[in-house]
Amino acid sequence: MNDSAVTVKRKRAEAAHGRWLLLIHQIPPKPDYFRVKVRRRLQRMGAVALKNSVYVLPSREDTIEDFRWLLREIVAEGGDATICEGQLIEGITPSEVVALFVAEREAEYAAVAAAAQALDAKADIPAEEPERRSHLESELTQLRHRLDEIGAVDFFGAPARRGAERALNAVETRLRKASARGHGSIQPGGDAMRGKTWVTRRDVHVDRIASAWLIRRFIDPKARFKFTDAKTYQPRAGEVRFDMFEAEYTHVGDRCTFETLLDRAGLRDRALRAIGEIVHDIDCKDEKFGREEVPGIAALVRGLTRAYPDDHTRLERGAAAFDDLYASLR
């Protein structure tokens, strides 16, 4: 039996003798949207219904906090709610409750796997269609994000997760091959991206700050940066432009410069992809990924640019912030 199977078995054994949380609520009939909101919140928490208006979670510090916040919202809207903690004695066994949780997660993982298989059928993209590939990569990223959301509330290790991960990995492999064909002589992380002076416009903001961090942290630790007036700049030997008009590395299709650099460097780190989504939503302002970190990171970058007019200082301060964000997302 492998380690993951042992962990699942242990979790389920603990549940048989552990304590459970029950949320019992009454929601006012109006407004209609609130009932839908509560139901969606419960789904995101991973709670399952025992009866009408009775939901259960394994008792843990984080699940207690989740139920408490939801109780406050219900009461604030004129409803009523009670949280109970205890053991299950009769009527339904702990094993049956565990089975309810596993069944919910199995169905969600199966939906991710089916969506990934549908993407896989479209993933062999000609090199001359980079925008189509970019669109599929965005869909794959969203499915990865959904898989992580399900995993966060998969309290008892539903087996279907492995199938969903395999399906997503298959799509990623096909898209990576298509991307390599599209870039011809440019090798991921190769010499074409090292030993350069990276040139961009003055007054750097989120995409350029994050891109500079990515370059120096993951592509070329010895990279140098130069800030210029885009209108008067003349390319020189040993220099490469980013996030500028006609730059070698800039926005492509609906992707920001950070996303382009990830793709061209062949970086598949999931935490870097998540940072790319955050940078995209801040820079492009299209809410494409809807990352919850966006408001906080946007506020941090605004403060940084107001406090430090010098571009080199902005990169230095921004690098520390993105190091911390990367550590968090890993």
C-alpha positions, 0 to 999 in steps of 0.5 A: 500500500503506497503512502497516499493510500495509507493516509486516506485509510488513516483519515477515514479511520479517524473519522469513524471515532472523531467529532463532526460539526453540524450547521442547522439553519433557517434562511428567510424566503427573501431575498432569493439570491441569498439562499443561492449564495448560502448553498454555494458557500456550503459547496465551496466549504465541502459541506454535505447535506444530512437533511434539509438545512442540516449540513456536516463537516469534519470538526477542524479549526478551519471548518469551525471558522468557516461555519462561524462566518457563514452563521454570522452572514445568515443571522445578519440577513434575518435568518437563524443558524446553530452550530453543533459539535459531537459524535454520531450515535444513531441514524447514520454511521460515520462511515456513511457520512464519509461515503457522502463526502467521497461521493461529492468529491468523486463527482467533482473530480469526474467533471474536471477529468471530462473537461480535460478530456474535451480539451485534449481532443482540441490540443494538437494545435498548428504552430500558426494558431498561437491565440487558439493555443493561448485560449486552451492554456487559459482553460487548462489553468482554470481547470487546474485551479478548480482541481486545487479548490476540490482538493482543499475540501477533499477531506477523505481522499476521493480516488478520482483525483488521480484520474483528473490529474492524469487527464490535466497532465495529458493536456499540458503535455500536448500543449507544451509540444504545440508551444515548442513547435510554434517557437521554432528555434527559441529553446525553453530557458536557453541561451536566447534568454540569458546574458542579456540586458533587458530593456523596458519603459520607464515608470514600471508597474505590475507586469514589468515588475513581475516580469523582471522578478521572473527573469532574474529569479528563474531565467537569468540570475545575472540579468541586467535591466535598463529603463528608457523612453519607448519613443526614442529607444534604438535597439543595441547588441546584447539588449532584448526588450520586454513589455514594449511596442514591438518587443521580443517579449510582450503581450501576445493575444490576450496574454500579458508579458509575464504569461508570454515569458512563462511560455517562451521560457518553458516554465511549468511551475504551478505557482508561477502560473498562478502568479501569471493569472494574478498579474494578468487580472491586474494588468489587463483588467478583464477579470479573466481568472478571478483570482482572490489575491488580485485586490491585495496584490494590486494595492501592494503594487500601487503603494510600491510605485507611489513610495518609490519613483526610482525604477531599480528600487521598484524592481528590488522591492517588488522582487521581495514581494513576489518572492513571498507571494511565490512561497505562499502559492507553492 
